Structure formats: C-alpha cells, structure tokens
Amino acid sequence: MTTSIHLVGNLTRDPELRFIPSGAAVANFGVAINTRRKEGNEWVDSDPEFYDVVCWRELAENVAESLLKGQRVVVVGKLSQRSWQQDDGSTRSKVEVVADSVGPDLRWATAQVTRTERSNGSGGYQNDQREPF
C-alpha cells in the first residue's frame, strides 16, 4: 500500500540530476514546509518539516531544468521507503516522496510554461515504470 502526499513548500537545494545505468534520469531535491498560525495578534511559526523528493525520467529532467533552491513548489506523489546494504554490511533505509507531479506555487510567483515532447511518443505517463536505485 502506498500513501499519497501533497506538499507545498520551498526547495532546500537545487535539484540534482543524474542518470542510472539504464539511461533513466533521476532528480533529487528537498522541500521544507513551514506552517504559520495566528495566535491573538501574533503569527507563530511551527517547526519546519523536511522531505526528500525523487523524480524520474522526463519529470526529473524538467524539474532540474526549471527549479532552483528557495523556490516555492507543489509536489504530488507517494511516500516510499527503500532500504539498501552499505559496503560495511549495515542496512540503511530512507522514507522519501516519489513525485508524480511537481510545479511552481503560483500563489507566490508567475510562470511561463513550455510544453515538452514526450520521448516515448505516447504523450502518456510512465508512473508504473519506476526503476530502483
């Protein structure tokens, strides 16, 4: 079972684009969420929440080309936990958001959208074809 998640926050670092051996693009970035509420006449900030986000294929390339640290974004995806074995034999695990969609938060900015052509020619999404690290 996967858990859907919607995040609205600021990029904590520029997206890092790389390619795995199969040639698929993968981009990683962080999102910080700060919520604010009014108590009486004062605004009070909550503790920030930090999320690691991973994007695949065309989404990864578009994110890396379009977004920078500090920009406010909207991320829609699924929570995912992955585990791996370190060289010393220890097992590590990580919870991250695997993004289905990422875009600028137009409440705080404007954007000029340029449509890209899909490399698979279908114009469809490839959400079910994610590759492990």
PASEBA-1860 file (N, C-alpha, C; in nm, 3 decimals):
! residues 133
1> MTTSIHLV> 0.084/-0.117/0.000/0.000/0.000/0.000/0.088/0.124/0.000 ~ 0.055/0.221/-0.083/0.130/0.345/-0.086/0.044/0.457/-0.030 ~ 0.108/0.555/0.025/0.040/0.669/0.084/0.060/0.790/-0.005 ~ -0.050/0.847/-0.056/-0.040/0.968/-0.138/-0.011/1.087/-0.049 ~ 0.063/1.183/-0.105/0.101/1.301/-0.028/0.104/1.422/-0.120 ~ 0.062/1.535/-0.066/0.070/1.663/-0.135/0.153/1.756/-0.047 ~ 0.258/1.815/-0.103/0.344/1.905/-0.029/0.344/2.042/-0.096 ~ 0.344/2.146/-0.015/0.363/2.282/-0.064/0.471/2.342/0.025
9> GNLTRDPE> 0.586/2.372/-0.035/0.696/2.424/0.044/0.806/2.478/-0.045 ~ 0.921/2.506/0.015/1.033/2.564/-0.057/1.145/2.462/-0.077 ~ 1.207/2.468/-0.195/1.321/2.381/-0.222/1.436/2.417/-0.130 ~ 1.494/2.316/-0.065/1.606/2.339/0.025/1.740/2.330/-0.048 ~ 1.739/2.279/-0.169/1.860/2.271/-0.250/1.819/2.260/-0.396 ~ 1.911/2.297/-0.485/1.885/2.280/-0.628/1.863/2.133/-0.658 ~ 1.773/2.100/-0.751/1.758/1.959/-0.790/1.888/1.904/-0.847 ~ 1.921/1.782/-0.807/2.042/1.714/-0.855/1.999/1.609/-0.957
17> LRFIPSGA> 2.040/1.628/-1.081/2.003/1.537/-1.189/2.117/1.440/-1.216 ~ 2.083/1.311/-1.228/2.181/1.210/-1.267/2.110/1.105/-1.350 ~ 2.187/1.015/-1.406/2.132/0.909/-1.491/2.179/0.775/-1.438 ~ 2.087/0.681/-1.423/2.124/0.548/-1.378/2.172/0.466/-1.498 ~ 2.233/0.350/-1.476/2.292/0.274/-1.586/2.197/0.245/-1.703 ~ 2.067/0.231/-1.677/1.973/0.205/-1.786/1.950/0.328/-1.872 ~ 1.998/0.443/-1.827/1.980/0.568/-1.901/1.866/0.654/-1.848 ~ 1.789/0.604/-1.753/1.677/0.681/-1.698/1.730/0.796/-1.613
25> AVANFGVA> 1.665/0.912/-1.628/1.701/1.029/-1.548/1.635/1.021/-1.412 ~ 1.706/1.067/-1.310/1.651/1.076/-1.174/1.700/1.208/-1.114 ~ 1.608/1.280/-1.051/1.642/1.406/-0.984/1.600/1.398/-0.839 ~ 1.683/1.450/-0.752/1.655/1.454/-0.609/1.662/1.599/-0.562 ~ 1.571/1.634/-0.471/1.574/1.765/-0.407/1.501/1.757/-0.274 ~ 1.516/1.859/-0.195/1.449/1.865/-0.066/1.344/1.973/-0.064 ~ 1.241/1.952/0.018/1.135/2.051/0.036/1.117/2.075/0.186 ~ 1.113/2.201/0.223/1.087/2.240/0.362/0.948/2.303/0.368
33> INTRRKEG> 0.872/2.263/0.470/0.739/2.317/0.489/0.734/2.387/0.624 ~ 0.699/2.513/0.621/0.683/2.592/0.742/0.537/2.635/0.750 ~ 0.469/2.597/0.854/0.331/2.641/0.871/0.327/2.753/0.973 ~ 0.233/2.841/0.954/0.221/2.959/1.039/0.074/2.973/1.078 ~ 0.053/3.006/1.204/-0.084/3.026/1.251/-0.088/3.153/1.335 ~ -0.205/3.210/1.343/-0.220/3.334/1.418/-0.273/3.301/1.557 ~ -0.203/3.352/1.657/-0.245/3.339/1.797/-0.264/3.480/1.849 ~ -0.391/3.520/1.864/-0.419/3.658/1.904/-0.379/3.750/1.791
41> NEWVDSDP> -0.290/3.845/1.821/-0.244/3.939/1.719/-0.107/3.903/1.662 ~ -0.054/3.786/1.700/0.080/3.748/1.657/0.076/3.623/1.571 ~ 0.170/3.616/1.475/0.189/3.497/1.394/0.292/3.408/1.461 ~ 0.264/3.279/1.468/0.354/3.183/1.530/0.391/3.077/1.426 ~ 0.522/3.057/1.408/0.571/2.956/1.314/0.585/2.822/1.385 ~ 0.546/2.715/1.317/0.569/2.581/1.371/0.710/2.537/1.333 ~ 0.753/2.425/1.389/0.882/2.369/1.349/0.873/2.325/1.203 ~ 0.977/2.351/1.125/0.971/2.311/0.984/0.975/2.159/0.969
49> EFYDVVCW> 0.915/2.111/0.861/0.921/1.970/0.823/1.005/1.962/0.696 ~ 1.089/1.860/0.687/1.176/1.843/0.571/1.147/1.710/0.504 ~ 1.137/1.713/0.371/1.109/1.593/0.292/1.210/1.582/0.179 ~ 1.257/1.460/0.153/1.338/1.433/0.035/1.244/1.387/-0.075 ~ 1.265/1.441/-0.195/1.179/1.411/-0.309/1.264/1.354/-0.421 ~ 1.212/1.252/-0.489/1.279/1.193/-0.604/1.182/1.196/-0.722 ~ 1.235/1.231/-0.840/1.157/1.235/-0.965/1.228/1.149/-1.068 ~ 1.150/1.091/-1.158/1.206/1.003/-1.261/1.179/1.055/-1.401
57> RELAENVA> 1.264/1.017/-1.493/1.253/1.036/-1.637/1.229/1.182/-1.677 ~ 1.128/1.206/-1.761/1.104/1.341/-1.812/1.077/1.440/-1.698 ~ 1.004/1.396/-1.597/0.978/1.484/-1.483/1.109/1.526/-1.419 ~ 1.202/1.433/-1.403/1.333/1.463/-1.344/1.407/1.568/-1.426 ~ 1.409/1.550/-1.556/1.480/1.645/-1.642/1.414/1.782/-1.639 ~ 1.281/1.787/-1.641/1.210/1.914/-1.638/1.230/1.987/-1.506 ~ 1.226/1.912/-1.395/1.248/1.971/-1.263/1.388/2.030/-1.254 ~ 1.488/1.954/-1.299/1.627/2.000/-1.292/1.649/2.125/-1.377
65> ESLLKGQR> 1.578/2.135/-1.487/1.593/2.249/-1.577/1.514/2.372/-1.530 ~ 1.411/2.350/-1.450/1.316/2.457/-1.420/1.325/2.516/-1.280 ~ 1.369/2.440/-1.181/1.356/2.483/-1.042/1.491/2.507/-0.975 ~ 1.489/2.599/-0.878/1.610/2.634/-0.803/1.581/2.639/-0.654 ~ 1.685/2.625/-0.576/1.676/2.636/-0.431/1.599/2.763/-0.393 ~ 1.511/2.748/-0.294/1.434/2.861/-0.243/1.299/2.881/-0.308 ~ 1.279/2.825/-0.428/1.151/2.844/-0.495/1.042/2.763/-0.426 ~ 0.921/2.820/-0.426/0.806/2.753/-0.366/0.743/2.661/-0.469
73> VVVVGKLS> 0.720/2.535/-0.429/0.669/2.434/-0.521/0.552/2.358/-0.461 ~ 0.479/2.293/-0.550/0.373/2.199/-0.513/0.419/2.062/-0.564 ~ 0.420/1.964/-0.475/0.463/1.828/-0.511/0.349/1.732/-0.480 ~ 0.314/1.649/-0.576/0.215/1.544/-0.557/0.286/1.412/-0.583 ~ 0.274/1.319/-0.489/0.342/1.191/-0.507/0.300/1.089/-0.404 ~ 0.388/0.994/-0.382/0.361/0.886/-0.289/0.480/0.871/-0.194 ~ 0.450/0.841/-0.068/0.556/0.810/0.027/0.612/0.672/-0.006 ~ 0.742/0.660/-0.001/0.807/0.535/-0.032/0.923/0.513/0.064
81> QRSWQQDD> 0.937/0.391/0.112/1.052/0.357/0.195/1.138/0.260/0.118 ~ 1.267/0.289/0.113/1.359/0.198/0.047/1.473/0.165/0.141 ~ 1.528/0.048/0.123/1.640/0.002/0.205/1.753/-0.042/0.114 ~ 1.875/-0.031/0.163/1.991/-0.077/0.088/2.099/-0.122/0.185 ~ 2.191/-0.200/0.132/2.302/-0.253/0.211/2.426/-0.168/0.185 ~ 2.488/-0.121/0.292/2.611/-0.044/0.282/2.728/-0.138/0.255 ~ 2.841/-0.080/0.215/2.961/-0.160/0.190/3.008/-0.234/0.315 ~ 2.982/-0.176/0.433/3.024/-0.241/0.558/2.925/-0.347/0.606
89> GSTRSKVE> 2.820/-0.374/0.526/2.723/-0.477/0.561/2.602/-0.426/0.637 ~ 2.605/-0.302/0.682/2.490/-0.248/0.756/2.377/-0.213/0.658 ~ 2.257/-0.219/0.709/2.139/-0.188/0.629/2.091/-0.048/0.663 ~ 2.064/0.031/0.562/2.012/0.166/0.579/1.874/0.172/0.514 ~ 1.791/0.263/0.562/1.661/0.283/0.500/1.628/0.431/0.500 ~ 1.536/0.468/0.414/1.501/0.608/0.396/1.356/0.616/0.350 ~ 1.284/0.715/0.403/1.149/0.745/0.355/1.161/0.870/0.268 ~ 1.103/0.865/0.149/1.108/0.978/0.058/0.977/0.988/-0.019
97> VVADSVGP> 0.957/1.099/-0.085/0.840/1.119/-0.169/0.882/1.092/-0.312 ~ 0.814/0.998/-0.377/0.836/0.973/-0.519/0.731/1.057/-0.592 ~ 0.776/1.161/-0.661/0.686/1.259/-0.720/0.621/1.209/-0.847 ~ 0.491/1.235/-0.856/0.417/1.215/-0.981/0.409/1.347/-1.057 ~ 0.399/1.458/-0.983/0.390/1.592/-1.042/0.462/1.692/-0.954 ~ 0.525/1.790/-1.017/0.592/1.898/-0.945/0.568/2.026/-1.025 ~ 0.538/2.133/-0.955/0.521/2.261/-1.024/0.543/2.377/-0.931 ~ 0.557/2.497/-0.989/0.572/2.616/-0.905/0.440/2.648/-0.836
105> DLRWATAQ> 0.448/2.706/-0.718/0.329/2.750/-0.646/0.295/2.889/-0.699 ~ 0.190/2.898/-0.778/0.155/3.023/-0.845/0.086/3.122/-0.753 ~ 0.071/3.086/-0.627/0.023/3.184/-0.530/0.131/3.289/-0.505 ~ 0.256/3.250/-0.518/0.368/3.337/-0.483/0.454/3.375/-0.602 ~ 0.421/3.329/-0.722/0.505/3.358/-0.838/0.423/3.343/-0.965 ~ 0.482/3.383/-1.075/0.423/3.356/-1.206/0.516/3.260/-1.278 ~ 0.466/3.197/-1.380/0.548/3.102/-1.456/0.511/3.109/-1.603 ~ 0.608/3.081/-1.685/0.584/3.067/-1.827/0.603/2.919/-1.858
113> VTRTERSN> 0.500/2.855/-1.907/0.503/2.711/-1.929/0.539/2.682/-2.074 ~ 0.635/2.592/-2.091/0.676/2.546/-2.223/0.652/2.396/-2.229 ~ 0.566/2.353/-2.317/0.533/2.212/-2.328/0.650/2.137/-2.391 ~ 0.685/2.021/-2.333/0.793/1.939/-2.388/0.733/1.819/-2.460 ~ 0.807/1.766/-2.555/0.762/1.647/-2.625/0.803/1.524/-2.546 ~ 0.720/1.426/-2.543/0.749/1.301/-2.473/0.839/1.214/-2.559 ~ 0.945/1.160/-2.498/1.039/1.078/-2.573/0.981/0.943/-2.613 ~ 0.878/0.896/-2.537/0.820/0.766/-2.573/0.716/0.778/-2.683
121> GSGGYQND> 0.684/0.901/-2.723/0.592/0.921/-2.834/0.446/0.905/-2.800 ~ 0.414/0.853/-2.681/0.274/0.828/-2.648/0.207/0.949/-2.585 ~ 0.286/1.039/-2.530/0.229/1.154/-2.461/0.171/1.118/-2.326 ~ 0.182/0.992/-2.289/0.123/0.945/-2.163/0.225/0.941/-2.052 ~ 0.178/0.908/-1.935/0.265/0.899/-1.819/0.322/0.759/-1.806 ~ 0.436/0.751/-1.741/0.503/0.623/-1.720/0.518/0.596/-1.571 ~ 0.417/0.630/-1.492/0.430/0.622/-1.346/0.460/0.483/-1.295 ~ 0.417/0.381/-1.364/0.434/0.245/-1.312/0.564/0.182/-1.358
129> QREPF> 0.652/0.260/-1.419/0.776/0.204/-1.470/0.897/0.263/-1.399 ~ 0.884/0.292/-1.273/0.995/0.347/-1.196/1.103/0.241/-1.177 ~ 1.225/0.287/-1.169/1.336/0.195/-1.150/1.398/0.218/-1.014 ~ 1.441/0.114/-0.948/1.508/0.130/-0.819/1.647/0.190/-0.839 ~ 1.704/0.240/-0.731/1.839/0.295/-0.738/1.939/0.187/-0.764
END
